[in-house]
Amino acid sequence: MNDMFQVINDEITSDFFEFISKDLGEDKSVKTNFDSLWEAAYEYCSKFPREFIFTRRMTYSCIVQQDESESLKPFYEKLDDFLAKAIADGAMKEMSLMNFVYIALSPLYGIMKSTIENGKFYMQSDDLELYKSTSWNAIKG
């Protein structure tokens, strides 16, 4: 049974990561790429709220193993490359990939999870911008 949850979670998580990283580009500024991550994650959550909630719940369960998924490696490599370049350019503080995800993206995940579960998905654009800029200010170099 756990294997089934692992496969489903890996597929949804891979789709999510592919969706949010589709607009990352080496020819774009670090801030533009950061904004793209946030905006794409918000768009994904609005289009696929059940899938997003499923993966959030699985993340904190003992049923699935996030770190061992082979299907997630391409995204982690892409995000790791983005982070390494941003740090090397002085655009972001020195940090691990895990810290980047926790500091830069987890606030969005928490806001979206709370918003979706409370049945009020819609967020004001000013609120989204406030959360995004606060996360950016925490990581920028």
DSSP file (Angstrom, degrees, kcal/mol; ACC not computed):
  #  RESIDUE AA STRUCTURE BP1 BP2  ACC     N-H-->O    O-->H-N    N-H-->O    O-->H-N    TCO  KAPPA ALPHA  PHI   PSI    X-CA   Y-CA   Z-CA
    1    1 A M     >        0   0    0      0, 0.0     4,-1.7     0, 0.0     3,-0.3   0.000 360.0 360.0 360.0 -42.8    0.0    0.0    0.0
    2    2 A N  H  >  +     0   0    0      1,-0.2     4,-2.5     2,-0.2     5,-0.1   0.870 360.0  58.3 -61.5 -35.3    2.8    2.4    0.9
    3    3 A D  H  > S+     0   0    0      1,-0.2     4,-2.5     2,-0.2    -1,-0.2   0.884 103.4  52.5 -60.8 -38.5    4.4    1.8   -2.6
    4    4 A M  H  > S+     0   0    0     -3,-0.3     4,-2.5     2,-0.2    -1,-0.2   0.927 110.5  46.8 -63.7 -44.9    1.2    3.0   -4.2
    5    5 A F  H  X S+     0   0    0     -4,-1.7     4,-2.9     1,-0.2     5,-0.2   0.889 111.1  53.3 -63.2 -38.4    1.2    6.2   -2.2
    6    6 A Q  H  X S+     0   0    0     -4,-2.5     4,-2.7     2,-0.2    -2,-0.2   0.938 110.5  46.0 -61.2 -47.7    4.9    6.6   -3.1
    7    7 A V  H  X S+     0   0    0     -4,-2.5     4,-2.3     2,-0.2    -2,-0.2   0.932 115.3  46.0 -62.5 -47.5    4.3    6.3   -6.8
    8    8 A I  H  X S+     0   0    0     -4,-2.5     4,-2.4     1,-0.2     5,-0.2   0.933 114.6  47.7 -62.3 -46.0    1.3    8.7   -6.8
    9    9 A N  H  X S+     0   0    0     -4,-2.9     4,-3.0    -5,-0.2     5,-0.2   0.915 111.5  50.5 -62.0 -43.0    3.1   11.2   -4.6
   10   10 A D  H  X S+     0   0    0     -4,-2.7     4,-2.5    -5,-0.2    -1,-0.2   0.902 111.2  48.7 -62.2 -41.2    6.2   11.0   -6.9
   11   11 A E  H  X S+     0   0    0     -4,-2.3     4,-2.2     2,-0.2    -2,-0.2   0.937 115.4  42.7 -64.9 -46.5    4.2   11.6  -10.0
   12   12 A I  H  X S+     0   0    0     -4,-2.4     4,-2.5     2,-0.2    -2,-0.2   0.925 115.6  49.0 -66.8 -43.7    2.3   14.5   -8.6
   13   13 A T  H  X S+     0   0    0     -4,-3.0     4,-2.9    -5,-0.2     5,-0.2   0.902 110.9  50.4 -63.8 -41.2    5.4   16.1   -7.1
   14   14 A S  H  X S+     0   0    0     -4,-2.5     4,-2.7    -5,-0.2     5,-0.2   0.920 110.9  49.1 -61.7 -43.8    7.3   15.6  -10.3
   15   15 A D  H  X S+     0   0    0     -4,-2.2     4,-2.4    -5,-0.2    -2,-0.2   0.915 112.2  49.3 -60.8 -42.5    4.5   17.3  -12.2
   16   16 A F  H  X S+     0   0    0     -4,-2.5     4,-2.7     2,-0.2     5,-0.2   0.947 113.2  45.1 -61.5 -50.4    4.5   20.2   -9.7
   17   17 A F  H  X S+     0   0    0     -4,-2.9     4,-1.6     1,-0.2    -2,-0.2   0.887 113.4  50.0 -64.6 -38.8    8.2   20.7   -9.9
   18   18 A E  H  X S+     0   0    0     -4,-2.7     4,-0.6    -5,-0.2    -1,-0.2   0.918 111.9  49.6 -63.1 -42.3    8.2   20.5  -13.7
   19   19 A F  H >< S+     0   0    0     -4,-2.4     3,-0.7    -5,-0.2     4,-0.3   0.929 113.7  43.2 -62.3 -47.7    5.4   23.1  -13.8
   20   20 A I  H 3< S+     0   0    0     -4,-2.7     3,-0.3     1,-0.2    20,-0.2   0.733 117.0  46.2 -76.8 -19.5    7.0   25.6  -11.4
   21   21 A S  H >< S+     0   0    0     -4,-1.6     3,-1.4    -5,-0.2    -1,-0.2   0.429  82.1  98.2 -99.8   2.3   10.5   25.3  -13.0
   22   22 A K  T << S+     0   0    0     -3,-0.7    -1,-0.2    -4,-0.6    -2,-0.1   0.797  86.9  43.8 -62.7 -28.6    9.4   25.5  -16.6
   23   23 A D  T 3  S+     0   0    0     -3,-0.3    -1,-0.3    -4,-0.3     2,-0.2   0.375  81.3 120.2-100.3   5.3   10.2   29.2  -16.9
   24   24 A L    <   +     0   0    0     -3,-1.4     2,-0.4    12,-0.1     3,-0.1  -0.504  41.3 176.8 -67.7 135.5   13.5   29.2  -15.2
   25   25 A G    >   -     0   0    0     -2,-0.2     3,-1.5     4,-0.2     8,-0.1  -0.999  41.9-139.0-146.4 141.9   16.2   30.4  -17.5
   26   26 A E  T 3  S+     0   0    0     -2,-0.4    -1,-0.1     1,-0.3     4,-0.1   0.749 106.5  60.2 -66.6 -23.3   19.9   31.2  -17.4
   27   27 A D  T 3  S+     0   0    0      2,-0.1     2,-0.3    -3,-0.1    -1,-0.3   0.455  95.2  80.9 -84.4   0.2   19.3   34.3  -19.5
   28   28 A K  S <  S-     0   0    0     -3,-1.5    -3,-0.0     1,-0.1     2,-0.0  -0.708  88.1-101.0-105.2 156.3   17.0   35.7  -16.8
   29   29 A S     >  -     0   0    0     -2,-0.3     4,-2.4     1,-0.1     5,-0.2  -0.304  31.6-113.6 -69.6 159.7   17.9   37.5  -13.6
   30   30 A V  H  > S+     0   0    0      1,-0.2     4,-2.7     2,-0.2     5,-0.2   0.911 118.9  51.4 -60.2 -43.3   17.9   35.6  -10.3
   31   31 A K  H  > S+     0   0    0      2,-0.2     4,-2.7     1,-0.2    -1,-0.2   0.901 109.0  50.4 -62.7 -41.4   15.0   37.8   -9.1
   32   32 A T  H  > S+     0   0    0      2,-0.2     4,-2.2     1,-0.2    -1,-0.2   0.914 112.3  47.4 -62.8 -42.8   13.0   37.1  -12.3
   33   33 A N  H  X S+     0   0    0     -4,-2.4     4,-2.2     2,-0.2    -2,-0.2   0.902 111.4  50.9 -64.7 -41.1   13.6   33.4  -11.8
   34   34 A F  H  X S+     0   0    0     -4,-2.7     4,-2.1     1,-0.2    -2,-0.2   0.939 110.6  48.6 -61.1 -47.0   12.6   33.6   -8.2
   35   35 A D  H  X S+     0   0    0     -4,-2.7     4,-2.8     1,-0.2     5,-0.2   0.889 109.0  54.3 -59.9 -39.5    9.4   35.4   -9.1
   36   36 A S  H  X S+     0   0    0     -4,-2.2     4,-2.6     2,-0.2     5,-0.3   0.900 106.3  52.0 -61.9 -41.8    8.7   32.8  -11.8
   37   37 A L  H  X S+     0   0    0     -4,-2.2     4,-2.2     2,-0.2    -2,-0.2   0.944 113.6  43.4 -59.1 -48.7    8.9   30.0   -9.2
   38   38 A W  H  X S+     0   0    0     -4,-2.1     4,-2.4     2,-0.2    -2,-0.2   0.938 115.8  46.5 -63.5 -48.4    6.5   31.7   -6.9
   39   39 A E  H  X S+     0   0    0     -4,-2.8     4,-2.2     1,-0.2    -1,-0.2   0.886 113.9  48.1 -65.7 -38.9    4.0   32.7   -9.6
   40   40 A A  H  X S+     0   0    0     -4,-2.6     4,-2.8    -5,-0.2    -1,-0.2   0.884 110.6  51.8 -69.0 -37.8    4.1   29.3  -11.2
   41   41 A A  H  X S+     0   0    0     -4,-2.2     4,-2.4    -5,-0.3    -2,-0.2   0.917 110.9  48.0 -63.9 -42.3    3.6   27.6   -7.8
   42   42 A Y  H  X S+     0   0    0     -4,-2.4     4,-2.0     2,-0.2    -2,-0.2   0.919 112.3  49.4 -62.9 -43.1    0.6   29.8   -7.1
   43   43 A E  H  X S+     0   0    0     -4,-2.2     4,-1.9     2,-0.2    -2,-0.2   0.918 110.4  50.4 -62.5 -44.0   -0.8   29.0  -10.6
   44   44 A Y  H  X S+     0   0    0     -4,-2.8     4,-3.0     1,-0.2    -2,-0.2   0.940 110.1  50.1 -59.2 -47.4   -0.3   25.3  -10.0
   45   45 A C  H  < S+     0   0    0     -4,-2.4    -1,-0.2     1,-0.2    -2,-0.2   0.862 110.5  49.8 -61.6 -35.9   -2.1   25.4   -6.7
   46   46 A S  H  < S+     0   0    0     -4,-2.0    -1,-0.2    -5,-0.2    -2,-0.2   0.835 117.8  39.5 -73.1 -30.7   -5.0   27.2   -8.2
   47   47 A K  H  < S+     0   0    0     -4,-1.9    -2,-0.2     1,-0.2    -1,-0.2   0.810 130.6  25.5 -85.4 -32.1   -5.4   24.7  -11.0
   48   48 A F     X  +     0   0    0     -4,-3.0     4,-2.2    -5,-0.2    -1,-0.2  -0.468  66.9 153.6-132.2  60.5   -4.7   21.6   -9.1
   49   49 A P  H  > S+     0   0    0      0, 0.0     4,-2.5     0, 0.0     5,-0.2   0.866  75.1  51.7 -63.5 -37.1   -5.6   22.2   -5.4
   50   50 A R  H  > S+     0   0    0      2,-0.2     4,-2.4     1,-0.2     5,-0.1   0.914 111.1  47.7 -66.4 -41.2   -6.4   18.5   -4.6
   51   51 A E  H  > S+     0   0    0      2,-0.2     4,-2.3     1,-0.2    -1,-0.2   0.912 112.0  50.2 -65.0 -41.6   -3.0   17.3   -6.0
   52   52 A F  H  X S+     0   0    0     -4,-2.2     4,-2.2     1,-0.2    -2,-0.2   0.939 111.7  47.1 -61.8 -47.6   -1.2   20.0   -4.1
   53   53 A I  H  X S+     0   0    0     -4,-2.5     4,-2.5     1,-0.2     5,-0.2   0.895 109.5  55.2 -62.7 -40.2   -2.9   19.2   -0.8
   54   54 A F  H  X S+     0   0    0     -4,-2.4     4,-2.3     1,-0.2    -1,-0.2   0.950 110.6  44.1 -57.4 -50.0   -2.2   15.4   -1.3
   55   55 A T  H  X S+     0   0    0     -4,-2.3     4,-2.1     1,-0.2    -1,-0.2   0.870 111.4  53.7 -67.6 -35.0    1.5   16.1   -1.7
   56   56 A R  H  X S+     0   0    0     -4,-2.2     4,-0.9     2,-0.2    -1,-0.2   0.920 111.4  46.0 -63.5 -42.4    1.7   18.4    1.2
   57   57 A R  H  < S+     0   0    0     -4,-2.5     3,-0.4     1,-0.2    -2,-0.2   0.895 112.8  49.7 -67.1 -39.1    0.1   15.8    3.4
   58   58 A M  H >< S+     0   0    0     -4,-2.3     3,-1.6     1,-0.2     6,-0.5   0.835 100.6  65.6 -68.7 -31.9    2.4   13.1    2.1
   59   59 A T  H 3< S+     0   0    0     -4,-2.1    -1,-0.2     1,-0.3    -2,-0.2   0.858 108.1  39.6 -57.6 -36.2    5.4   15.3    2.8
   60   60 A Y  T 3< S+     0   0    0     -4,-0.9    -1,-0.3    -3,-0.4     2,-0.2   0.175 103.0  89.2-102.6  17.0    4.8   15.1    6.5
   61   61 A S  S <  S-     0   0    0     -3,-1.6     3,-0.2     1,-0.1    -3,-0.0  -0.656  76.6-129.2-107.2 167.9    3.7   11.5    6.7
   62   62 A C  S    S+     0   0    0     -2,-0.2    -4,-0.1     1,-0.2    -3,-0.1   0.337  93.9  84.3 -93.0   6.5    5.8    8.4    7.2
   63   63 A I  S    S+     0   0    0     -5,-0.2     2,-0.3   -58,-0.0   -57,-0.2   0.872  90.5  39.7 -77.6 -38.8    4.2    6.8    4.1
   64   64 A V        -     0   0    0     -6,-0.5     2,-0.6    -3,-0.2   -61,-0.1  -0.786  67.6-140.4-116.9 157.9    6.5    8.3    1.5
   65   65 A Q    >   -     0   0    0     -2,-0.3     3,-0.6     1,-0.2     4,-0.3  -0.899  16.9-177.6-116.3  98.2   10.2    9.0    1.2
   66   66 A Q  G >  S+     0   0    0     -2,-0.6     3,-1.2     1,-0.2    -1,-0.2   0.900  79.0  53.5 -63.4 -43.5   10.7   12.4   -0.5
   67   67 A D  G 3  S+     0   0    0      1,-0.2    -1,-0.2     5,-0.0    -2,-0.0   0.699 105.4  53.4 -70.0 -19.9   14.5   12.3   -0.5
   68   68 A E  G <  S+     0   0    0     -3,-0.6     2,-0.5     4,-0.0    -1,-0.2   0.426  75.9 120.0 -97.4   1.4   14.8    9.0   -2.2
   69   69 A S    X   -     0   0    0     -3,-1.2     3,-0.7    -4,-0.3     4,-0.4  -0.539  46.1-163.0 -76.5 120.8   12.7    9.6   -5.2
   70   70 A E  G >  S+     0   0    0     -2,-0.5     3,-1.1     1,-0.2    -1,-0.2   0.834  88.1  63.5 -67.1 -33.1   14.6    9.2   -8.5
   71   71 A S  G 3  S+     0   0    0      1,-0.2     4,-0.3     2,-0.1    -1,-0.2   0.707 100.0  53.4 -68.5 -18.1   11.9   11.1  -10.4
   72   72 A L  G <> S+     0   0    0     -3,-0.7     4,-2.3     1,-0.2     3,-0.3   0.599  83.7  88.3 -91.2 -11.9   12.6   14.3   -8.4
   73   73 A K  H <> S+     0   0    0     -3,-1.1     4,-2.6    -4,-0.4     5,-0.2   0.878  82.4  55.5 -57.5 -42.5   16.4   14.4   -9.1
   74   74 A P  H  > S+     0   0    0      0, 0.0     4,-2.2     0, 0.0    -1,-0.2   0.908 110.6  45.8 -59.4 -39.6   16.1   16.4  -12.3
   75   75 A F  H  > S+     0   0    0     -3,-0.3     4,-3.1    -4,-0.3     5,-0.3   0.946 112.1  50.0 -66.8 -46.4   14.2   19.2  -10.6
   76   76 A Y  H  X S+     0   0    0     -4,-2.3     4,-2.5     1,-0.2    -1,-0.2   0.883 111.5  49.9 -60.5 -37.1   16.6   19.2   -7.6
   77   77 A E  H  X S+     0   0    0     -4,-2.6     4,-2.4    -5,-0.2    -1,-0.2   0.920 111.9  47.5 -65.8 -43.3   19.5   19.4  -10.0
   78   78 A K  H  X S+     0   0    0     -4,-2.2     4,-2.1    -5,-0.2    -2,-0.2   0.921 115.6  44.6 -63.7 -43.8   17.9   22.3  -11.9
   79   79 A L  H  X S+     0   0    0     -4,-3.1     4,-2.6     2,-0.2    -2,-0.2   0.871 111.6  53.5 -68.5 -36.8   17.1   24.1   -8.7
   80   80 A D  H  X S+     0   0    0     -4,-2.5     4,-2.7    -5,-0.3    -2,-0.2   0.901 109.0  49.3 -64.1 -41.2   20.6   23.4   -7.3
   81   81 A D  H  X S+     0   0    0     -4,-2.4     4,-2.3     2,-0.2     5,-0.2   0.916 111.3  49.7 -62.6 -43.6   22.1   24.9  -10.5
   82   82 A F  H  X S+     0   0    0     -4,-2.1     4,-2.3     1,-0.2    -2,-0.2   0.930 113.4  46.3 -59.0 -46.9   19.9   28.0  -10.1
   83   83 A L  H  X S+     0   0    0     -4,-2.6     4,-2.5     2,-0.2     5,-0.2   0.919 111.3  50.6 -64.5 -45.3   20.9   28.3   -6.4
   84   84 A A  H  X S+     0   0    0     -4,-2.7     4,-2.6     1,-0.2    -1,-0.2   0.906 112.9  46.4 -60.9 -42.8   24.7   27.9   -7.1
   85   85 A K  H  X S+     0   0    0     -4,-2.3     4,-2.3     2,-0.2     6,-0.3   0.912 111.8  51.1 -66.0 -42.3   24.6   30.5   -9.8
   86   86 A A  H  <>S+     0   0    0     -4,-2.3     5,-2.0    -5,-0.2     6,-1.3   0.895 113.5  44.7 -62.9 -40.6   22.6   32.9   -7.7
   87   87 A I  H ><5S+     0   0    0     -4,-2.5     3,-1.3     4,-0.2    -2,-0.2   0.924 112.5  51.1 -69.2 -44.5   25.1   32.5   -4.8
   88   88 A A  H 3<5S+     0   0    0     -4,-2.6    -2,-0.2     1,-0.3    -1,-0.2   0.857 110.5  49.7 -61.2 -35.6   28.1   32.8   -7.1
   89   89 A D  T 3<5S-     0   0    0     -4,-2.3    -1,-0.3    -5,-0.2    -2,-0.2   0.532 114.0-119.2 -79.6  -6.7   26.7   36.0   -8.6
   90   90 A G  T < 5S+     0   0    0     -3,-1.3    -3,-0.2    -4,-0.3    -2,-0.1   0.591  82.7 119.2  78.8  10.4   26.1   37.4   -5.1
   91   91 A A  S   <S+     0   0    0     -5,-2.0    50,-2.2    -6,-0.3     2,-0.3   0.716  75.7  31.7 -81.1 -20.4   22.3   37.7   -5.7
   92   92 A M  B    S-A  140   0A   0     -6,-1.3    48,-0.3    48,-0.3    -2,-0.2  -0.956  88.5-101.5-136.1 155.7   21.5   35.3   -2.9
   93   93 A K        -     0   0    0     46,-3.2     2,-0.3    -2,-0.3    48,-0.1  -0.306  50.5 -89.4 -67.9 155.8   23.0   34.4    0.5
   94   94 A E  S    S+     0   0    0     -7,-0.1     2,-0.3    47,-0.1    -1,-0.1  -0.541  70.4 138.2 -65.9 125.5   25.0   31.3    0.9
   95   95 A M        -     0   0    0     -2,-0.3     2,-0.1    -3,-0.1    -8,-0.1  -0.982  51.7 -99.7-163.9 160.5   22.7   28.4    1.8
   96   96 A S     >  -     0   0    0     -2,-0.3     4,-2.3     1,-0.1     5,-0.1  -0.373  38.7-109.2 -79.0 165.0   21.9   24.8    1.1
   97   97 A L  H  > S+     0   0    0      1,-0.2     4,-2.5     2,-0.2     5,-0.2   0.896 120.7  54.2 -60.8 -40.3   19.2   23.7   -1.3
   98   98 A M  H  > S+     0   0    0      1,-0.2     4,-2.6     2,-0.2    -1,-0.2   0.923 108.9  47.5 -61.7 -44.1   17.1   22.5    1.7
   99   99 A N  H  > S+     0   0    0      2,-0.2     4,-3.1     1,-0.2     5,-0.4   0.889 109.4  54.2 -65.1 -37.6   17.4   25.9    3.4
  100  100 A F  H  X>S+     0   0    0     -4,-2.3     4,-3.2     2,-0.2     5,-0.7   0.948 110.6  45.9 -58.9 -48.1   16.4   27.7    0.1
  101  101 A V  I  X>S+     0   0    0     -4,-2.5     5,-2.2     3,-0.2     4,-1.6   0.933 116.1  45.8 -61.8 -45.5   13.3   25.6   -0.1
  102  102 A Y  I  <5S+     0   0    0     -4,-2.6    -2,-0.2     3,-0.2    -1,-0.2   0.919 122.9  33.8 -64.4 -44.0   12.4   26.1    3.5
  103  103 A I  I  <5S+     0   0    0     -4,-3.1    -2,-0.2    -5,-0.2    -3,-0.2   0.908 129.1  31.9 -79.8 -42.8   13.1   29.9    3.5
  104  104 A A  I  <5S+     0   0    0     -4,-3.2     4,-0.2    -5,-0.4    -3,-0.2   0.838 132.6  19.1 -88.9 -34.8   12.0   30.8    0.0
  105  105 A L  I >X<S+     0   0    0     -4,-1.6     4,-2.1    -5,-0.7     3,-0.5   0.751 104.2  74.0-112.6 -29.5    9.2   28.4   -0.9
  106  106 A S  H 3><S+     0   0    0     -5,-2.2     4,-2.9     1,-0.2     5,-0.2   0.856  92.6  59.2 -59.0 -35.7    7.8   26.9    2.3
  107  107 A P  H 3> S+     0   0    0      0, 0.0     4,-2.4     0, 0.0    -1,-0.2   0.929 108.1  46.5 -57.8 -40.7    6.0   30.1    3.2
  108  108 A L  H <> S+     0   0    0     -3,-0.5     4,-2.9    -4,-0.2     5,-0.3   0.932 111.3  51.3 -64.4 -44.7    4.1   29.9   -0.1
  109  109 A Y  H  X S+     0   0    0     -4,-2.1     4,-2.8     1,-0.2     5,-0.2   0.926 112.2  46.8 -58.4 -45.3    3.3   26.2    0.5
  110  110 A G  H  X S+     0   0    0     -4,-2.9     4,-2.4     2,-0.2     5,-0.2   0.913 113.5  47.4 -63.9 -44.0    1.9   27.0    4.0
  111  111 A I  H  X S+     0   0    0     -4,-2.4     4,-2.6    -5,-0.2    -2,-0.2   0.931 115.2  45.7 -63.0 -45.7   -0.2   29.9    2.8
  112  112 A M  H  X S+     0   0    0     -4,-2.9     4,-2.9     2,-0.2     5,-0.3   0.913 112.4  50.3 -66.5 -42.6   -1.6   27.9   -0.1
  113  113 A K  H  X S+     0   0    0     -4,-2.8     4,-2.6    -5,-0.3     5,-0.2   0.942 114.5  44.3 -60.8 -48.0   -2.3   24.8    2.1
  114  114 A S  H  X S+     0   0    0     -4,-2.4     4,-1.5    -5,-0.2     6,-0.2   0.911 115.1  48.6 -62.4 -43.6   -4.1   26.9    4.7
  115  115 A T  H  <>S+     0   0    0     -4,-2.6     5,-1.8    -5,-0.2    -2,-0.2   0.924 114.6  44.1 -64.6 -46.1   -6.0   28.8    2.0
  116  116 A I  H ><5S+     0   0    0     -4,-2.9     3,-1.7     1,-0.2    -2,-0.2   0.928 112.8  51.1 -66.5 -45.8   -7.1   25.8    0.1
  117  117 A E  H 3<5S+     0   0    0     -4,-2.6    -1,-0.2    -5,-0.3    -2,-0.2   0.791 107.6  53.8 -66.0 -26.7   -8.1   23.8    3.1
  118  118 A N  T 3<5S-     0   0    0     -4,-1.5    -1,-0.3    -5,-0.2    -2,-0.2   0.393 114.5-117.3 -87.4   3.6  -10.2   26.6    4.4
  119  119 A G  T < 5S+     0   0    0     -3,-1.7     2,-0.4    -4,-0.1    -3,-0.2   0.619  87.7 105.6  75.2  12.4  -12.1   26.8    1.2
  120  120 A K      < +     0   0    0     -5,-1.8    -1,-0.1    -6,-0.2    -3,-0.1  -0.659  34.5 161.0-123.3  74.2  -10.9   30.3    0.3
  121  121 A F        +     0   0    0     -2,-0.4    -1,-0.2    -5,-0.2    -5,-0.1   0.866  43.0  97.0 -66.6 -35.8   -8.4   29.8   -2.4
  122  122 A Y        -     0   0    0     -3,-0.1     2,-0.4    -7,-0.1     0, 0.0  -0.283  52.8-172.8 -62.8 131.8   -8.4   33.3   -3.7
  123  123 A M        -     0   0    0     -2,-0.0     2,-0.1     4,-0.0    -2,-0.0  -0.952  29.6-109.0-121.0 145.5   -5.7   35.6   -2.5
  124  124 A Q     >  -     0   0    0     -2,-0.4     4,-2.1     1,-0.1     3,-0.3  -0.457  26.1-126.1 -66.4 142.6   -5.4   39.3   -3.1
  125  125 A S  H  > S+     0   0    0      1,-0.2     4,-2.4     2,-0.2     5,-0.2   0.843 111.6  58.0 -62.4 -31.5   -2.5   40.0   -5.4
  126  126 A D  H  > S+     0   0    0      2,-0.2     4,-2.2     1,-0.2    -1,-0.2   0.888 106.0  49.3 -64.2 -38.0   -1.1   42.5   -2.8
  127  127 A D  H  > S+     0   0    0     -3,-0.3     4,-2.5     2,-0.2     5,-0.2   0.939 110.9  48.6 -66.1 -46.4   -1.0   39.6   -0.3
  128  128 A L  H  X S+     0   0    0     -4,-2.1     4,-2.5     1,-0.2    -2,-0.2   0.912 112.3  49.3 -60.0 -42.5    0.8   37.3   -2.7
  129  129 A E  H  X S+     0   0    0     -4,-2.4     4,-2.7     2,-0.2     5,-0.2   0.885 109.3  52.6 -64.4 -39.0    3.3   40.1   -3.5
  130  130 A L  H  X S+     0   0    0     -4,-2.2     4,-2.1     2,-0.2    -2,-0.2   0.937 112.4  44.1 -61.9 -47.4    3.9   40.8    0.2
  131  131 A Y  H  X S+     0   0    0     -4,-2.5     4,-2.1     2,-0.2    -2,-0.2   0.910 115.0  49.0 -64.7 -42.2    4.7   37.1    0.9
  132  132 A K  H  X S+     0   0    0     -4,-2.5     4,-2.5    -5,-0.2    -2,-0.2   0.930 112.7  46.5 -64.6 -45.6    6.9   36.8   -2.1
  133  133 A S  H  X S+     0   0    0     -4,-2.7     4,-2.5     1,-0.2    -1,-0.2   0.852 110.2  53.8 -68.1 -33.5    8.9   39.9   -1.4
  134  134 A T  H  X S+     0   0    0     -4,-2.1     4,-1.3    -5,-0.2    -1,-0.2   0.921 111.1  45.8 -65.2 -43.4    9.3   38.9    2.3
  135  135 A S  H  X S+     0   0    0     -4,-2.1     4,-0.9     2,-0.2    -2,-0.2   0.911 112.7  50.8 -64.4 -41.9   10.7   35.6    1.2
  136  136 A W  H >X S+     0   0    0     -4,-2.5     4,-2.3     1,-0.2     3,-1.0   0.925 107.7  52.7 -61.7 -44.0   13.0   37.3   -1.4
  137  137 A N  H 3< S+     0   0    0     -4,-2.5    -1,-0.2     1,-0.3    -2,-0.2   0.806 105.2  56.8 -62.8 -28.7   14.3   39.7    1.3
  138  138 A A  H 3< S+     0   0    0     -4,-1.3    -1,-0.3    -3,-0.2    -2,-0.2   0.751 119.3  28.4 -73.2 -23.9   15.2   36.8    3.5
  139  139 A I  H << S+     0   0    0     -3,-1.0   -46,-3.2    -4,-0.9    -2,-0.2   0.627  89.2 112.3-113.7 -16.7   17.4   35.1    0.9
  140  140 A K  B  <   A   92   0A   0     -4,-2.3   -48,-0.3   -48,-0.3   -49,-0.1  -0.236 360.0 360.0 -66.3 150.5   18.8   37.9   -1.3
  141  141 A G              0   0    0    -50,-2.2   -49,-0.2   -55,-0.1    -1,-0.1   0.438 360.0 360.0 -79.7 360.0   22.5   38.7   -1.2
